[in-house]
């Protein structure tokens, strides 16, 4: 199994001080976090796209290009590219350039996104939210397969026999589709022959198994081989469970309560948070052994190929975040890989 990190480069007020970092300092910390993940042997890092005040991630490809110059092995992905408000030709060019800079380590993860600010920002009609995504995904895949683009679109400009450059170093630039809770999307992702990233940030993991089954069914019925599946979750690791809960809760609460005020959710209580961090809960927070147990528990459900952890759901002190990454890479990842390898051999 591949194991890695993803982040939206949050810059929320520190729960203890009430202060935010300067954006340049937050990005400097992020580069140190990614360098550590690479050096410690994690497989993937993803940068999500948001266009909100509390995040510094409106240009993931730029951040990933900076990371490419400071890393050697880790794969570099968006997580996600909000494709409905993006220009597929530019997305492809940006990530092909990243692929060349990183010696073939770039990926694109596309999705509708969990926020809508980018649509009015770039002049798109939210009434076309679903149509925009589906059409632009088709265009992106056509660009990936053909050096010269011939395109007729409803929401995108017509293009007649124009080359799209540069091309990637990899034979085929990987494109993943991120899915939340929509069964149709899971099936379509498989039918299109795309790997799927399934976000589990609430509820119980077993509730999402039908999504993984639909992805596999869509692939099988369209004649595709088994496609990779990633589980993407919120979490944090410390030497013991109490420290992990005490560090993560204030940051989680700050972020989730802000979103809750916008969407009508009640404030998060400590009891609710701790319940979500149990074996069957959505959040992967705890000691290394608890996190190992939880990832293996979920692997029994999904049989997934990749697991990505968002450790910075709100502002976590930088030194503690570095330690969480270190524990993930040096204690959790080796145990997970060993156990899954043993099961596959058995």
N, C-alpha and C positions, 0 to 999 in steps of 0.2 A: 504493500500500500504506500502511495505517496502521501507525505504529511507536510503541511505548510501553514502559512499565515495569510490573513487578509485584513485590510484596514481601510477605513474611509478618512484617515488622517484627521481624526477629531481634534478640535482645540477648544474644548469646553472649560469653564472655570474649574479650577482645582477644588474638590469638595472641602478641603481643609482651609485653604487660603482665600478662596473666592476669586483668584487671579487667573488670567489666561497667559500662556506663553506668547511671545512675539512669533508670528508665523514663520520667520526664518529660523528661530530656535526649534520650533516644533518639527520643521522639515529636517534640520540637522540631526535631531534625535532620531527621526525616522530612518535616516541613512545609516546611523549606527545600529539600529535595530535590524535592518535588512542585512547589513554586513555580518552581524553576529549570526543571524539565521543561516546565511550562506556558509560561513566558516564552520558552524556547528553541525552542518549536514542536513538541514531541512531541504525539502524538494521544490517548494513553490512559494512565491509571495505574490499576493494580489492586491491591487490598489483600486478601490471602488470610486465611482464618480458621483459627486453631489455638488449642488450649486446653492448651498446654504451657508449662512454665516458661521455655523459651528464646525464646519469642515474645511480642510485645505486640500481638497481633492477634485477640483473642477477640471484638471488636466492630467489624468493618470499617465498618459504616454510620456509626458515630460518627466514626471517623477520616476517612472520606470527606466527611462533613458539615463537619468542620473544614477540610478541603482545599478544599471548595466556596467557602468564604468568602474564600479566599486565592488563587483562580485564576479565570481568565476563559474559557478555551477548551477545556482538556483534558477528555476524557471520563473519568468516574469510575465504576469497576467494582469489584465484588467479584471475588476471584480465588483461591479460590472460596468460595461460601456452601455449607457442609456441610448440604445440605438435609434429609438423613435425620434429623438431630437438631435441626432448626429447626421453627418454626411458620410455615407458608406465608403465613397471613394477616398475621402480624407482619412477615415478610420483605417482602411486597409493600408494606405501609404504610411501612416504613422507607425503602425505595428510592423510593417515590413522593414521600415527604417530601424525600429527597435530590434528586430530580428537580426539585421546585419550588424548593428552595433554590439549585440550580445553574443554573437557567434552562434545563432540559431536557438535562442532560449525564449522567444516571445510567444505569447498566446493572447487570444481575445476571448473574453467571456461577455456575451451580450445578454441583455435583459431589458424588461420594461422599466425597471427601477422602482424603488419604494417611495420616492417623492416625485412631485410633478413640476417643480420650479423651472426646470430647463425648458419646458414646452412654451410657456409664454415668453421666457427670456429670449428664445431663438425664433419666436414668431410662429409657433405651431399651434393648431387648434386641438384642444384636448378632446373634442368630439371624435377626432380621428386617431385617438391614442392607440387602439389595437391595430388598426389598418396601417398606420405609419410603421409600427414595429415589424409587422409581417412582411410588408413590401420591402422595407430596407434590409431586412435579413435576407430575403431572396436576392436582392441586388448585391449584397456583400458576398454571398456564396457564389454568385455568378462571376464577380470580379476575381475571387479566389481561384476559380477554375479556368478562367480565360484571360489571357494577357490583354486582349482587345475586347472592349466592352461595347455591346450593342444592347440598348435598353429602351423599353417603353414603359413608363410608369404613370400611375394616377397621381401620386403625391410627390414624385421625384422627377427631375428633368429628364427628358429623352437624351440619349447619348448614341451617336452613330459612329461605330468603328473607331473608337479612341483607345489608345494604349494607356494602361494604368501602371505606373512605375513609382518606386522600384519594386521588383519581385523579391520574395523572401529568400533567405538562405536555406531554410527547411524546404523540402519538396512540397509540402502542403502546410500552410500556416494553420495551426490548430484554432478552431472556433468552437467554444463551448456555449451552451445556452443555459442561463440560470432561470430556474423555475421556482415559484413560491408554492401556492396551493391549488393550481388550476389543472385538473386532470387532462383537459384537451391539450394544453401546452406540453405536458409530459409525453403524451402519445405522439404529438406532432414532432417533438424533438427527436424521438427515436425513429420515426418514419423518415425524417430528413437525414438520418445517419449522423446525427450530432451527439457528442457526449453531453451529459446533463449535470448541472450543479444544482443540488436540492438544498435550499435554505431551511434549516430547522432552528427557529429562534423562539418558539413557543409551543405549548401543548406537550404531547408525548411522541417520541420518535416513531413508535409503532403505528401511529396514525398516518404517517407519511409513506408507509410501505406500499400502498396501492399506487402511489406516484411512481415509485421505482419499477413496479410491475408493469405499469402502463408504458413506461419508457422502453422497457425490454420487449413488450408486446409490439409496440409500434415499429421497433427495429426489426423484429423477426418477421412481421407481416410484410414489411417493405423489402425483405431479402438482405438485410444488413447483418454482419457479424455482431457479436456482443460488443456493446459500446461502453466506454468508461462512465462511471457514476461517481460524483463527488458529493459528500455531505459537508455543508458549510454551517458552522455553529458559533455562538458566542461562548467565551470562556476565559479562564485565567488559572494559572498554576502557581502554587507556593509550596514551601517545604511541608506544611501541614494544612489541613482543611480549614482550621479556624483562621489562620493568616490569609488564606485565599479568599474566604468569605468576607473577612473584615476589610480587605483591600478592594475587592471587586464591587461590593455592594454600593458604596457611596457613588462611585462612577456610573454604574449601571442605573441607579435610581435617578441621578441627575439627567441622564440622557432619556431614559424611558418616560420619566414624568413630563419632560418637555414635549415629547411626541404625544404623550397621553393627553396633555392639555389641548393639543391641536385636534386630536381625533376622538376625544370623549372617553378616554380610559381613566380609571381611578388611579391615584398614586400607588406606586409599588411599595409594599410593606416588606420588612425584613423576613417575615415568615413566608411570604409568597416567593421571595427570592431564594431562600434556603430550600423550599420545596422543589423549585425548578432546577436545583443543583444536585438532587438525588439521582440515583442510577437511572431511573426512568424519566427524569425531567429533561428539558431542552438545553439548559445551560451546562457547559462542560467546565465546571469550577471545582477545584479541590487540590488535593495532594497529587504527586505523580501517580501513585498507585490507584487513586480514585479515577483519575483521568484515563489511565490504561484500562481499567475495568469498564469504564463507560464507552470508550471507543470500541473495545472488543464486543461489548453488549450490542452496540449498534451494528457492528459488522455481522453479527449473527442475524440481524433483521434484514440488512440491505445487501450484504456482500459487496460493498462499494470498493472502489479502486483508489480513492483519494479522500483525505479528510483535511479541511482547512478550518483554522480556528481564528476568530476575531477576538484578540485579547484586549483591545482598547475600545470598549464600549463606554465612551466617556473617558475622562482624563485619569490615567493611571500614572503614578510617579515613575519617572523614566528608569531609575535603577531597579525598581520592582518589576517593571515590564521586561527589562533585559534579563533579569533572573528567571522570569516566567518563560521566556524564549529559550534560555539555556536549559531549563529543566525539561521543556518539551523536546528539545533536540537530543539531549544526552541521556535522559532517563525514560521518557515516554516513548519516543520514536523507536529506539532499538528494541524495546520489549514488544511493541506492536508488530514490528517487522518480523521478529523472531517467531512470535506466536502464529501469525498468519502464514508465514512460510512453512512452519511445522504442520499446520492444518492442511495446506495445499499438497504437501508431500505425502501426508497420511491418507 
